[in-house]
Amino acid sequence: MDAAIGAGISKVFISTDIDEIFHHSLPDCVSVVRRPPELAGDLTTMADVMLEFLESALPGGGTIVLLQPTSPLRKPRHIQAGLTLYAGGDCSLAMSVCPANPGVLKWGQIHGDRFQTLSDPRYCFANRQSLPPVFRPNGAVYIFDADTFRANKDFSAASIKVVQMSEQESLDIDTLDDFRTCEAAISQGMTQ
């Protein structure tokens, strides 16, 4: 919420099933929307949450900035950079990414007794040092059009632009240990 407001977003929605959040004093630009129980489980997809949210709370069109709470180290500047990219008009999605291990280019799947590479087969046998840089979505920032999302029913996009974030800024909370790591980074001022 603070990062969204800091980035200049004028209307912020919090989708949650946590009763405590409905009783917090929040800025006037923030609305809390009750998430249905069937969309609050561990196996719920963000696409399903977004479709329900768009239908119930935001039936009109417009630009959506999705900021997942499991990425607390994003900064307003990351959001602003994504909005600038998206406003350029030649993409259907702007999202944040961070560096990843290029060794994934060597990976593959097994089909019967055959190995099928996930990318260019030449990478499978290349020296690690010669592999090109690889990036992964980090879940911190997604910017897209509401009507396009409704039509596609997911985050699929023909053209994606990216905001690069560092690995540290991309810490994601999935476990209690992740929470502690993020908490330590924030308390030590390592996220400036």
N, CA and C atoms as an extended XYZ file, in Angstrom:
576
Properties=species:S:1:pos:R:3:atomname:S:1:resname:S:1:resid:I:1 pbc="F F F"
N         0.827       -1.173        0.000 N   MET     1
C         0.000        0.000        0.000 CA  MET     1
C         0.882        1.251        0.000 C   MET     1
N         1.880        1.290        0.859 N   ASP     2
C         2.752        2.458        0.937 CA  ASP     2
C         3.510        2.677       -0.366 C   ASP     2
N         3.987        1.589       -0.974 N   ALA     3
C         4.716        1.721       -2.238 CA  ALA     3
C         3.799        2.238       -3.337 C   ALA     3
N         2.565        1.763       -3.384 N   ALA     4
C         1.600        2.214       -4.393 CA  ALA     4
C         1.327        3.711       -4.226 C   ALA     4
N         1.060        4.128       -3.001 N   ILE     5
C         0.785        5.543       -2.738 CA  ILE     5
C         2.025        6.377       -3.050 C   ILE     5
N         3.191        5.870       -2.662 N   GLY     6
C         4.444        6.568       -2.948 CA  GLY     6
C         4.725        6.714       -4.434 C   GLY     6
N         4.179        5.788       -5.229 N   ALA     7
C         4.357        5.836       -6.685 CA  ALA     7
C         3.339        6.746       -7.355 C   ALA     7
N         2.416        7.293       -6.557 N   GLY     8
C         1.428        8.207       -7.112 CA  GLY     8
C         0.144        7.561       -7.577 C   GLY     8
N        -0.086        6.325       -7.198 N   ILE     9
C        -1.331        5.658       -7.572 CA  ILE     9
C        -2.452        6.238       -6.716 C   ILE     9
N        -3.498        6.716       -7.378 N   SER    10
C        -4.538        7.478       -6.680 CA  SER    10
C        -5.640        6.626       -6.069 C   SER    10
N        -5.794        5.404       -6.524 N   LYS    11
C        -6.828        4.519       -5.976 CA  LYS    11
C        -6.201        3.155       -5.731 C   LYS    11
N        -6.148        2.734       -4.466 N   VAL    12
C        -5.514        1.479       -4.070 CA  VAL    12
C        -6.570        0.562       -3.484 C   VAL    12
N        -6.563       -0.688       -3.925 N   PHE    13
C        -7.477       -1.698       -3.398 CA  PHE    13
C        -6.660       -2.792       -2.717 C   PHE    13
N        -7.131       -3.255       -1.592 N   ILE    14
C        -6.545       -4.410       -0.914 CA  ILE    14
C        -7.589       -5.512       -0.969 C   ILE    14
N        -7.241       -6.621       -1.603 N   SER    15
C        -8.126       -7.778       -1.669 CA  SER    15
C        -7.656       -8.775       -0.617 C   SER    15
N        -8.539       -9.081        0.351 N   THR    16
C        -8.127       -9.955        1.448 CA  THR    16
C        -9.331      -10.634        2.094 C   THR    16
N        -9.063      -11.682        2.823 N   ASP    17
C       -10.084      -12.327        3.655 CA  ASP    17
C        -9.727      -12.172        5.136 C   ASP    17
N        -8.715      -11.375        5.435 N   ILE    18
C        -8.244      -11.187        6.807 CA  ILE    18
C        -9.068      -10.084        7.475 C   ILE    18
N        -9.905      -10.480        8.426 N   ASP    19
C       -10.812       -9.540        9.085 CA  ASP    19
C       -10.092       -8.349        9.700 C   ASP    19
N        -8.940       -8.571       10.300 N   GLU    20
C        -8.192       -7.520       10.984 CA  GLU    20
C        -7.912       -6.323       10.067 C   GLU    20
N        -7.660       -6.572        8.786 N   ILE    21
C        -7.327       -5.496        7.858 CA  ILE    21
C        -8.513       -4.560        7.647 C   ILE    21
N        -9.735       -5.081        7.753 N   PHE    22
C       -10.924       -4.259        7.568 CA  PHE    22
C       -11.104       -3.248        8.705 C   PHE    22
N       -10.404       -3.442        9.812 N   HIS    23
C       -10.549       -2.570       10.976 CA  HIS    23
C        -9.393       -1.581       11.131 C   HIS    23
N        -8.440       -1.620       10.211 N   HIS    24
C        -7.315       -0.685       10.255 CA  HIS    24
C        -7.753        0.683        9.745 C   HIS    24
N        -7.121        1.697       10.270 N   SER    25
C        -7.309        3.048        9.748 CA  SER    25
C        -6.396        3.184        8.536 C   SER    25
N        -7.006        3.412        7.386 N   LEU    26
C        -6.249        3.486        6.137 CA  LEU    26
C        -6.470        4.832        5.462 C   LEU    26
N        -5.543        5.266        4.620 N   PRO    27
C        -5.731        6.515        3.885 CA  PRO    27
C        -7.012        6.470        3.044 C   PRO    27
N        -7.547        7.644        2.751 N   ASP    28
C        -8.797        7.736        1.994 CA  ASP    28
C        -8.717        7.087        0.618 C   ASP    28
N        -7.540        7.031        0.033 N   CYS    29
C        -7.400        6.464       -1.316 CA  CYS    29
C        -7.370        4.935       -1.312 C   CYS    29
N        -7.467        4.318       -0.144 N   VAL    30
C        -7.371        2.865       -0.020 CA  VAL    30
C        -8.738        2.265        0.318 C   VAL    30
N        -9.128        1.252       -0.461 N   SER    31
C       -10.365        0.505       -0.206 CA  SER    31
C       -10.007       -0.956        0.027 C   SER    31
N       -10.654       -1.557        1.023 N   VAL    32
C       -10.435       -2.974        1.302 CA  VAL    32
C       -11.626       -3.740        0.744 C   VAL    32
N       -11.328       -4.766       -0.048 N   VAL    33
C       -12.348       -5.580       -0.708 CA  VAL    33
C       -12.264       -6.987       -0.144 C   VAL    33
N       -13.402       -7.518        0.295 N   ARG    34
C       -13.403       -8.863        0.866 CA  ARG    34
C       -13.235       -9.909       -0.225 C   ARG    34
N       -12.225      -10.739       -0.064 N   ARG    35
C       -11.973      -11.831       -1.005 CA  ARG    35
C       -12.824      -13.019       -0.596 C   ARG    35
N       -13.527      -13.634       -1.545 N   PRO    36
C       -14.343      -14.812       -1.207 CA  PRO    36
C       -13.462      -15.941       -0.646 C   PRO    36
N       -13.977      -16.704        0.310 N   PRO    37
C       -13.181      -17.777        0.927 CA  PRO    37
C       -12.607      -18.770       -0.077 C   PRO    37
N       -13.342      -19.043       -1.134 N   GLU    38
C       -12.853      -20.012       -2.124 CA  GLU    38
C       -11.661      -19.480       -2.929 C   GLU    38
N       -11.367      -18.181       -2.793 N   LEU    39
C       -10.216      -17.581       -3.483 CA  LEU    39
C        -9.127      -17.150       -2.504 C   LEU    39
N        -9.119      -17.761       -1.332 N   ALA    40
C        -8.135      -17.390       -0.316 CA  ALA    40
C        -7.294      -18.584        0.131 C   ALA    40
N        -7.231      -19.613       -0.686 N   GLY    41
C        -6.467      -20.805       -0.321 CA  GLY    41
C        -5.077      -20.817       -0.920 C   GLY    41
N        -4.264      -21.744       -0.458 N   ASP    42
C        -2.884      -21.867       -0.932 CA  ASP    42
C        -2.794      -22.203       -2.419 C   ASP    42
N        -3.801      -22.853       -2.964 N   LEU    43
C        -3.758      -23.271       -4.366 CA  LEU    43
C        -4.490      -22.312       -5.303 C   LEU    43
N        -5.000      -21.223       -4.755 N   THR    44
C        -5.704      -20.234       -5.553 CA  THR    44
C        -4.723      -19.518       -6.475 C   THR    44
N        -5.089      -19.373       -7.742 N   THR    45
C        -4.218      -18.653       -8.665 CA  THR    45
C        -4.511      -17.159       -8.608 C   THR    45
N        -3.496      -16.361       -8.874 N   MET    46
C        -3.683      -14.911       -8.907 CA  MET    46
C        -4.619      -14.536      -10.048 C   MET    46
N        -4.618      -15.294      -11.127 N   ALA    47
C        -5.535      -15.012      -12.238 CA  ALA    47
C        -6.981      -15.116      -11.771 C   ALA    47
N        -7.304      -16.138      -10.985 N   ASP    48
C        -8.670      -16.278      -10.468 CA  ASP    48
C        -9.025      -15.134       -9.528 C   ASP    48
N        -8.081      -14.725       -8.697 N   VAL    49
C        -8.312      -13.599       -7.785 CA  VAL    49
C        -8.572      -12.330       -8.590 C   VAL    49
N        -7.758      -12.089       -9.613 N   MET    50
C        -7.915      -10.879      -10.417 CA  MET    50
C        -9.247      -10.872      -11.166 C   MET    50
N        -9.639      -12.004      -11.725 N   LEU    51
C       -10.911      -12.057      -12.451 CA  LEU    51
C       -12.080      -11.735      -11.527 C   LEU    51
N       -12.080      -12.297      -10.326 N   GLU    52
C       -13.154      -12.021       -9.381 CA  GLU    52
C       -13.124      -10.566       -8.946 C   GLU    52
N       -11.925      -10.038       -8.678 N   PHE    53
C       -11.787       -8.646       -8.256 CA  PHE    53
C       -12.296       -7.700       -9.337 C   PHE    53
N       -11.887       -7.938      -10.575 N   LEU    54
C       -12.314       -7.063      -11.669 CA  LEU    54
C       -13.829       -7.090      -11.833 C   LEU    54
N       -14.424       -8.258      -11.659 N   GLU    55
C       -15.877       -8.385      -11.800 CA  GLU    55
C       -16.613       -7.693      -10.661 C   GLU    55
N       -16.149       -7.882       -9.436 N   SER    56
C       -16.893       -7.376       -8.280 CA  SER    56
C       -16.548       -5.942       -7.885 C   SER    56
N       -15.302       -5.562       -7.988 N   ALA    57
C       -14.885       -4.263       -7.460 CA  ALA    57
C       -14.517       -3.248       -8.534 C   ALA    57
N       -14.195       -3.699       -9.712 N   LEU    58
C       -13.713       -2.792      -10.749 CA  LEU    58
C       -14.259       -3.196      -12.116 C   LEU    58
N       -15.570       -3.069      -12.302 N   PRO    59
C       -16.174       -3.543      -13.558 CA  PRO    59
C       -15.783       -2.731      -14.786 C   PRO    59
N       -15.248       -1.535      -14.606 N   GLY    60
C       -14.831       -0.723      -15.739 CA  GLY    60
C       -13.451       -1.111      -16.221 C   GLY    60
N       -13.032       -0.486      -17.299 N   GLY    61
C       -11.698       -0.737      -17.834 CA  GLY    61
C       -10.659        0.079      -17.105 C   GLY    61
N        -9.457        0.054      -17.619 N   GLY    62
C        -8.387        0.852      -17.046 CA  GLY    62
C        -7.114        0.060      -16.856 C   GLY    62
N        -6.094        0.750      -16.417 N   THR    63
C        -4.796        0.139      -16.159 CA  THR    63
C        -4.767       -0.402      -14.742 C   THR    63
N        -4.343       -1.643      -14.607 N   ILE    64
C        -4.239       -2.312      -13.310 CA  ILE    64
C        -2.759       -2.427      -12.948 C   ILE    64
N        -2.438       -2.091      -11.715 N   VAL    65
C        -1.095       -2.295      -11.170 CA  VAL    65
C        -1.251       -3.307      -10.043 C   VAL    65
N        -0.800       -4.520      -10.272 N   LEU    66
C        -0.896       -5.579       -9.272 CA  LEU    66
C         0.398       -5.614       -8.466 C   LEU    66
N         0.262       -5.445       -7.153 N   LEU    67
C         1.393       -5.469       -6.230 CA  LEU    67
C         1.102       -6.531       -5.183 C   LEU    67
N         1.741       -7.676       -5.309 N   GLN    68
C         1.481       -8.761       -4.373 CA  GLN    68
C         2.182       -8.486       -3.046 C   GLN    68
N         1.503       -8.746       -1.934 N   PRO    69
C         2.072       -8.436       -0.618 CA  PRO    69
C         3.266       -9.310       -0.250 C   PRO    69
N         3.492      -10.378       -0.982 N   THR    70
C         4.638      -11.247       -0.690 CA  THR    70
C         5.943      -10.664       -1.223 C   THR    70
N         5.882       -9.477       -1.824 N   SER    71
C         7.077       -8.788       -2.331 CA  SER    71
C         7.215       -7.433       -1.642 C   SER    71
N         7.542       -7.429       -0.357 N   PRO    72
C         7.527       -6.175        0.407 CA  PRO    72
C         8.709       -5.241        0.159 C   PRO    72
N         9.702       -5.653       -0.614 N   LEU    73
C        10.886       -4.826       -0.788 CA  LEU    73
C        10.858       -4.006       -2.078 C   LEU    73
N         9.759       -4.078       -2.810 N   ARG    74
C         9.639       -3.226       -3.999 CA  ARG    74
C         9.546       -1.780       -3.538 C   ARG    74
N         9.948       -0.893       -4.386 N   LYS    75
C         9.957        0.537       -4.074 CA  LYS    75
C         9.030        1.274       -5.037 C   LYS    75
N         8.591        2.479       -4.650 N   PRO    76
C         7.788        3.283       -5.573 CA  PRO    76
C         8.466        3.473       -6.933 C   PRO    76
N         9.799        3.579       -6.940 N   ARG    77
C        10.508        3.778       -8.210 CA  ARG    77
C        10.335        2.589       -9.158 C   ARG    77
N        10.195        1.374       -8.623 N   HIS    78
C         9.963        0.205       -9.479 CA  HIS    78
C         8.585        0.302      -10.132 C   HIS    78
N         7.616        0.708       -9.344 N   ILE    79
C         6.249        0.856       -9.853 CA  ILE    79
C         6.208        1.964      -10.901 C   ILE    79
N         6.829        3.082      -10.600 N   GLN    80
C         6.858        4.199      -11.549 CA  GLN    80
C         7.555        3.811      -12.847 C   GLN    80
N         8.641        3.057      -12.747 N   ALA    81
C         9.346        2.603      -13.954 CA  ALA    81
C         8.440        1.707      -14.793 C   ALA    81
N         7.691        0.827      -14.132 N   GLY    82
C         6.756       -0.038      -14.859 CA  GLY    82
C         5.650        0.757      -15.529 C   GLY    82
N         5.121        1.743      -14.826 N   LEU    83
C         4.070        2.587      -15.403 CA  LEU    83
C         4.584        3.364      -16.614 C   LEU    83
N         5.809        3.841      -16.527 N   THR    84
C         6.402        4.558      -17.657 CA  THR    84
C         6.548        3.630      -18.865 C   THR    84
N         7.043        2.424      -18.638 N   LEU    85
C         7.172        1.452      -19.733 CA  LEU    85
C         5.814        1.137      -20.343 C   LEU    85
N         4.847        0.867      -19.489 N   TYR    86
C         3.509        0.491      -19.959 CA  TYR    86
C         2.862        1.640      -20.736 C   TYR    86
N         3.073        2.862      -20.273 N   ALA    87
C         2.488        4.031      -20.940 CA  ALA    87
C         3.081        4.235      -22.329 C   ALA    87
N         4.249        3.647      -22.582 N   GLY    88
C         4.863        3.747      -23.903 CA  GLY    88
C         3.995        3.145      -24.999 C   GLY    88
N         3.076        2.275      -24.621 N   GLY    89
C         2.074        1.770      -25.536 CA  GLY    89
C         2.444        0.589      -26.402 C   GLY    89
N         3.669        0.125      -26.387 N   ASP    90
C         4.010       -0.989      -27.267 CA  ASP    90
C         4.234       -2.293      -26.496 C   ASP    90
N         3.450       -2.466      -25.431 N   CYS    91
C         3.474       -3.727      -24.695 CA  CYS    91
C         2.083       -3.984      -24.124 C   CYS    91
N         1.791       -5.244      -23.860 N   SER    92
C         0.511       -5.576      -23.241 CA  SER    92
C         0.664       -5.901      -21.765 C   SER    92
N         1.912       -5.971      -21.294 N   LEU    93
C         2.190       -6.229      -19.884 CA  LEU    93
C         3.555       -5.648      -19.551 C   LEU    93
N         3.650       -4.990      -18.411 N   ALA    94
C         4.949       -4.593      -17.857 CA  ALA    94
C         5.069       -5.331      -16.534 C   ALA    94
N         6.210       -5.936      -16.292 N   MET    95
C         6.387       -6.681      -15.047 CA  MET    95
C         7.817       -6.564      -14.562 C   MET    95
N         7.987       -6.844      -13.287 N   SER    96
C         9.316       -6.805      -12.689 CA  SER    96
C         9.973       -8.174      -12.788 C   SER    96
N        11.291       -8.132      -12.960 N   VAL    97
C        12.091       -9.348      -13.058 CA  VAL    97
C        13.381       -9.152      -12.265 C   VAL    97
N        14.059      -10.261      -12.012 N   CYS    98
C        15.373      -10.194      -11.372 CA  CYS    98
C        16.273      -11.246      -12.008 C   CYS    98
N        17.579      -11.101      -11.823 N   PRO    99
C        18.505      -12.082      -12.392 CA  PRO    99
C        18.221      -13.486      -11.850 C   PRO    99
N        18.459      -14.469      -12.706 N   ALA   100
C        18.292      -15.869      -12.319 CA  ALA   100
C        19.523      -16.649      -12.769 C   ALA   100
N        19.634      -17.850      -12.297 N   ASN   101
C        20.759      -18.704      -12.645 CA  ASN   101
C        20.636      -19.135      -14.107 C   ASN   101
N        21.609      -18.778      -14.958 N   PRO   102
C        21.508      -19.161      -16.366 CA  PRO   102
C        21.613      -20.668      -16.587 C   PRO   102
N        21.981      -21.403      -15.544 N   GLY   103
C        22.038      -22.867      -15.664 CA  GLY   103
C        20.694      -23.486      -16.054 C   GLY   103
N        19.595      -22.744      -15.858 N   VAL   104
C        18.287      -23.287      -16.247 CA  VAL   104
C        18.222      -23.530      -17.753 C   VAL   104
N        19.080      -22.853      -18.522 N   LEU   105
C        19.085      -23.058      -19.970 CA  LEU   105
C        19.544      -24.464      -20.330 C   LEU   105
N        20.203      -25.150      -19.384 N   LYS   106
C        20.638      -26.520      -19.611 CA  LYS   106
C        19.552      -27.544      -19.283 C   LYS   106
N        18.492      -27.109      -18.656 N   TRP   107
C        17.460      -28.001      -18.158 CA  TRP   107
C        16.603      -28.569      -19.282 C   TRP   107
N        15.881      -29.623      -18.924 N   GLY   108
C        14.967      -30.243      -19.874 CA  GLY   108
C        13.923      -31.071      -19.157 C   GLY   108
N        13.139      -31.751      -19.937 N   GLN   109
C        12.115      -32.659      -19.422 CA  GLN   109
C        12.357      -34.044      -20.000 C   GLN   109
N        11.834      -35.042      -19.304 N   ILE   110
C        11.924      -36.415      -19.782 CA  ILE   110
C        10.591      -36.794      -20.414 C   ILE   110
N        10.651      -37.243      -21.633 N   HIS   111
C         9.472      -37.746      -22.349 CA  HIS   111
C         9.777      -39.194      -22.708 C   HIS   111
N         9.156      -40.116      -21.961 N   GLY   112
C         9.492      -41.526      -22.141 CA  GLY   112
C        10.916      -41.735      -21.685 C   GLY   112
N        11.778      -42.149      -22.610 N   ASP   113
C        13.191      -42.300      -22.263 CA  ASP   113
C        14.047      -41.246      -22.960 C   ASP   113
N        13.425      -40.147      -23.366 N   ARG   114
C        14.117      -39.080      -24.096 CA  ARG   114
C        14.207      -37.794      -23.282 C   ARG   114
N        15.333      -37.116      -23.415 N   PHE   115
C        15.537      -35.814      -22.792 CA  PHE   115
C        15.181      -34.751      -23.815 C   PHE   115
N        14.287      -33.830      -23.450 N   GLN   116
C        13.882      -32.728      -24.324 CA  GLN   116
C        14.285      -31.424      -23.656 C   GLN   116
N        15.187      -30.672      -24.280 N   THR   117
C        15.653      -29.426      -23.691 CA  THR   117
C        14.517      -28.402      -23.621 C   THR   117
N        14.584      -27.531      -22.612 N   LEU   118
C        13.588      -26.470      -22.463 CA  LEU   118
C        13.892      -25.274      -23.348 C   LEU   118
N        15.132      -25.143      -23.782 N   SER   119
C        15.521      -24.004      -24.606 CA  SER   119
C        16.389      -24.510      -25.749 C   SER   119
N        17.215      -23.668      -26.277 N   ASP   120
C        18.111      -24.011      -27.373 CA  ASP   120
C        18.976      -25.206      -26.956 C   ASP   120
N        18.926      -26.306      -27.703 N   PRO   121
C        19.700      -27.502      -27.325 CA  PRO   121
C        21.204      -27.246      -27.180 C   PRO   121
N        21.720      -26.239      -27.861 N   ARG   122
C        23.156      -25.939      -27.757 CA  ARG   122
C        23.544      -25.528      -26.338 C   ARG   122
N        22.608      -24.917      -25.606 N   TYR   123
C        22.904      -24.487      -24.238 CA  TYR   123
C        23.119      -25.669      -23.301 C   TYR   123
N        22.513      -26.777      -23.622 N   CYS   124
C        22.585      -27.957      -22.753 CA  CYS   124
C        24.034      -28.390      -22.503 C   CYS   124
N        24.880      -28.170      -23.487 N   PHE   125
C        26.261      -28.641      -23.382 CA  PHE   125
C        27.272      -27.495      -23.335 C   PHE   125
N        26.769      -26.270      -23.201 N   ALA   126
C        27.657      -25.105      -23.147 CA  ALA   126
C        28.286      -24.963      -21.769 C   ALA   126
N        29.435      -24.333      -21.715 N   ASN   127
C        30.038      -24.009      -20.426 CA  ASN   127
C        29.139      -23.006      -19.706 C   ASN   127
N        29.009      -23.160      -18.423 N   ARG   128
C        28.158      -22.272      -17.628 CA  ARG   128
C        28.523      -20.807      -17.860 C   ARG   128
N        29.808      -20.518      -17.963 N   GLN   129
C        30.267      -19.140      -18.124 CA  GLN   129
C        29.846      -18.540      -19.459 C   GLN   129
N        29.549      -19.353      -20.442 N   SER   130
C        29.193      -18.827      -21.762 CA  SER   130
C        27.680      -18.685      -21.961 C   SER   130
N        26.903      -19.064      -20.967 N   LEU   131
C        25.448      -18.947      -21.092 CA  LEU   131
C        25.024      -17.477      -20.995 C   LEU   131
N        24.013      -17.078      -21.755 N   PRO   132
C        23.548      -15.689      -21.681 CA  PRO   132
C        22.812      -15.423      -20.366 C   PRO   132
N        22.699      -14.162      -19.969 N   PRO   133
C        21.962      -13.828      -18.744 CA  PRO   133
C        20.504      -14.282      -18.843 C   PRO   133
N        19.963      -14.677      -17.719 N   VAL   134
C        18.575      -15.134      -17.634 CA  VAL   134
C        17.897      -14.352      -16.510 C   VAL   134
N        16.625      -14.022      -16.723 N   PHE   135
C        15.850      -13.294      -15.722 CA  PHE   135
C        14.561      -14.054      -15.462 C   PHE   135
N        14.019      -13.852      -14.251 N   ARG   136
C        12.766      -14.504      -13.897 CA  ARG   136
C        11.789      -13.460      -13.362 C   ARG   136
N        10.491      -13.671      -13.592 N   PRO   137
C         9.518      -12.784      -12.949 CA  PRO   137
C         9.669      -12.910      -11.440 C   PRO   137
N         9.615      -11.789      -10.728 N   ASN   138
C         9.786      -11.851       -9.278 CA  ASN   138
C         8.486      -11.594       -8.508 C   ASN   138
N         7.394      -11.324       -9.218 N   GLY   139
C         6.092      -11.175       -8.568 CA  GLY   139
C         5.846       -9.840       -7.899 C   GLY   139
N         6.764       -8.881       -8.037 N   ALA   140
C         6.625       -7.618       -7.319 CA  ALA   140
C         5.704       -6.614       -8.011 C   ALA   140
N         5.771       -6.530       -9.345 N   VAL   141
C         4.994       -5.532      -10.085 CA  VAL   141
C         4.473       -6.149      -11.379 C   VAL   141
N         3.175       -6.008      -11.609 N   TYR   142
C         2.548       -6.375      -12.884 CA  TYR   142
C         1.628       -5.231      -13.278 C   TYR   142
N         1.724       -4.770      -14.516 N   ILE   143
C         0.877       -3.683      -14.998 CA  ILE   143
C         0.239       -4.132      -16.310 C   ILE   143
N        -1.095       -4.021      -16.375 N   PHE   144
C        -1.814       -4.533      -17.543 CA  PHE   144
C        -3.173       -3.861      -17.662 C   PHE   144
N        -3.853       -4.101      -18.764 N   ASP   145
C        -5.165       -3.533      -19.022 CA  ASP   145
C        -6.254       -4.467      -18.482 C   ASP   145
N        -7.211       -3.912      -17.761 N   ALA   146
C        -8.279       -4.704      -17.148 CA  ALA   146
C        -9.098       -5.461      -18.191 C   ALA   146
N        -9.480       -4.800      -19.273 N   ASP   147
C       -10.316       -5.452      -20.280 CA  ASP   147
C        -9.578       -6.569      -21.006 C   ASP   147
N        -8.303       -6.364      -21.278 N   THR   148
C        -7.506       -7.414      -21.918 CA  THR   148
C        -7.389       -8.620      -20.994 C   THR   148
N        -7.195       -8.355      -19.713 N   PHE   149
C        -7.107       -9.447      -18.738 CA  PHE   149
C        -8.418      -10.236      -18.698 C   PHE   149
N        -9.524       -9.521      -18.672 N   ARG   150
C       -10.837      -10.190      -18.678 CA  ARG   150
C       -10.994      -11.079      -19.903 C   ARG   150
N       -10.590      -10.575      -21.048 N   ALA   151
C       -10.729      -11.328      -22.295 CA  ALA   151
C        -9.843      -12.573      -22.309 C   ALA   151
N        -8.595      -12.434      -21.846 N   ASN   152
C        -7.647      -13.558      -21.842 CA  ASN   152
C        -7.850      -14.503      -20.663 C   ASN   152
N        -8.396      -13.973      -19.563 N   LYS   153
C        -8.612      -14.716      -18.317 CA  LYS   153
C        -7.316      -15.165      -17.643 C   LYS   153
N        -6.220      -14.522      -18.008 N   ASP   154
C        -4.938      -14.821      -17.373 CA  ASP   154
C        -3.929      -13.736      -17.725 C   ASP   154
N        -2.686      -13.946      -17.332 N   PHE   155
C        -1.647      -12.948      -17.535 CA  PHE   155
C        -0.929      -13.092      -18.873 C   PHE   155
N        -1.443      -13.923      -19.765 N   SER   156
C        -0.770      -14.087      -21.052 CA  SER   156
C        -0.679      -12.736      -21.751 C   SER   156
N         0.439      -12.510      -22.402 N   ALA   157
C         0.666      -11.214      -23.030 CA  ALA   157
C         1.488      -11.411      -24.296 C   ALA   157
N         1.127      -10.679      -25.325 N   ALA   158
C         1.833      -10.772      -26.595 CA  ALA   158
C         3.193      -10.084      -26.524 C   ALA   158
N         3.273       -9.020      -25.752 N   SER   159
C         4.503       -8.244      -25.657 CA  SER   159
C         4.689       -7.795      -24.211 C   SER   159
N         5.823       -8.159      -23.620 N   ILE   160
C         6.090       -7.861      -22.215 CA  ILE   160
C         7.335       -6.997      -22.105 C   ILE   160
N         7.213       -5.889      -21.370 N   LYS   161
C         8.374       -5.077      -21.021 CA  LYS   161
C         8.704       -5.336      -19.560 C   LYS   161
N         9.964       -5.114      -19.197 N   VAL   162
C        10.386       -5.478      -17.849 CA  VAL   162
C        11.066       -4.347      -17.102 C   VAL   162
N        10.855       -4.348      -15.803 N   VAL   163
C        11.567       -3.510      -14.849 CA  VAL   163
C        12.513       -4.444      -14.114 C   VAL   163
N        13.803       -4.186      -14.227 N   GLN   164
C        14.769       -5.050      -13.558 CA  GLN   164
C        14.947       -4.606      -12.107 C   GLN   164
N        14.877       -5.584      -11.223 N   MET   165
C        15.119       -5.368       -9.798 CA  MET   165
C        16.266       -6.275       -9.380 C   MET   165
N        16.953       -5.902       -8.328 N   SER   166
C        18.036       -6.745       -7.829 CA  SER   166
C        17.454       -7.983       -7.150 C   SER   166
N        18.310       -8.960       -6.934 N   GLU   167
C        17.866      -10.165       -6.229 CA  GLU   167
C        17.404       -9.816       -4.817 C   GLU   167
N        18.115       -8.919       -4.152 N   GLN   168
C        17.736       -8.557       -2.782 CA  GLN   168
C        16.374       -7.869       -2.750 C   GLN   168
N        16.130       -6.954       -3.692 N   GLU   169
C        14.836       -6.273       -3.754 CA  GLU   169
C        13.710       -7.243       -4.119 C   GLU   169
N        14.083       -8.373       -4.670 N   SER   170
C        13.115       -9.352       -5.156 CA  SER   170
C        12.794      -10.442       -4.148 C   SER   170
N        13.284      -10.310       -2.921 N   LEU   171
C        12.962      -11.314       -1.910 CA  LEU   171
C        11.447      -11.493       -1.844 C   LEU   171
N        11.020      -12.732       -1.811 N   ASP   172
C         9.600      -13.068       -1.850 CA  ASP   172
C         9.260      -13.885       -0.613 C   ASP   172
N         8.141      -13.570        0.007 N   ILE   173
C         7.764      -14.260        1.240 CA  ILE   173
C         6.824      -15.427        0.940 C   ILE   173
N         7.359      -16.617        1.108 N   ASP   174
C         6.564      -17.844        0.987 CA  ASP   174
C         6.591      -18.653        2.277 C   ASP   174
N         7.607      -18.416        3.109 N   THR   175
C         7.774      -19.186        4.340 CA  THR   175
C         8.100      -18.236        5.494 C   THR   175
N         8.084      -18.755        6.700 N   LEU   176
C         8.458      -17.961        7.862 CA  LEU   176
C         9.916      -17.505        7.765 C   LEU   176
N        10.791      -18.365        7.246 N   ASP   177
C        12.190      -17.970        7.060 CA  ASP   177
C        12.300      -16.809        6.077 C   ASP   177
N        11.509      -16.837        4.990 N   ASP   178
C        11.501      -15.721        4.036 CA  ASP   178
C        11.082      -14.436        4.740 C   ASP   178
N        10.056      -14.539        5.596 N   PHE   179
C         9.576      -13.372        6.339 CA  PHE   179
C        10.710      -12.797        7.192 C   PHE   179
N        11.410      -13.674        7.875 N   ARG   180
C        12.510      -13.224        8.736 CA  ARG   180
C        13.622      -12.562        7.923 C   ARG   180
N        13.919      -13.118        6.752 N   THR   181
C        14.947      -12.543        5.890 CA  THR   181
C        14.544      -11.146        5.433 C   THR   181
N        13.304      -10.982        5.011 N   CYS   182
C        12.807       -9.660        4.590 CA  CYS   182
C        12.793       -8.682        5.758 C   CYS   182
N        12.347       -9.152        6.906 N   GLU   183
C        12.306       -8.307        8.098 CA  GLU   183
C        13.708       -7.814        8.455 C   GLU   183
N        14.692       -8.708        8.362 N   ALA   184
C        16.075       -8.334        8.664 CA  ALA   184
C        16.589       -7.319        7.646 C   ALA   184
N        16.281       -7.522        6.380 N   ALA   185
C        16.721       -6.588        5.335 CA  ALA   185
C        16.132       -5.200        5.572 C   ALA   185
N        14.876       -5.146        5.954 N   ILE   186
C        14.215       -3.864        6.211 CA  ILE   186
C        14.808       -3.192        7.451 C   ILE   186
N        14.993       -3.966        8.511 N   SER   187
C        15.496       -3.374        9.759 CA  SER   187
C        16.955       -2.929        9.633 C   SER   187
N        17.719       -3.552        8.763 N   GLN   188
C        19.122       -3.176        8.567 CA  GLN   188
C        19.273       -2.085        7.513 C   GLN   188
N        18.148       -1.631        6.952 N   GLY   189
C        18.192       -0.574        5.960 CA  GLY   189
C        18.822       -0.998        4.647 C   GLY   189
N        18.814       -2.297        4.371 N   MET   190
C        19.459       -2.827        3.172 CA  MET   190
C        18.574       -2.682        1.927 C   MET   190
N        17.439       -2.058        2.065 N   THR   191
C        16.508       -2.003        0.935 CA  THR   191
C        16.329       -0.583        0.418 C   THR   191
N        17.271        0.292        0.697 N   GLN   192
C        17.130        1.689        0.272 CA  GLN   192
C        17.231        1.834       -1.210 C   GLN   192
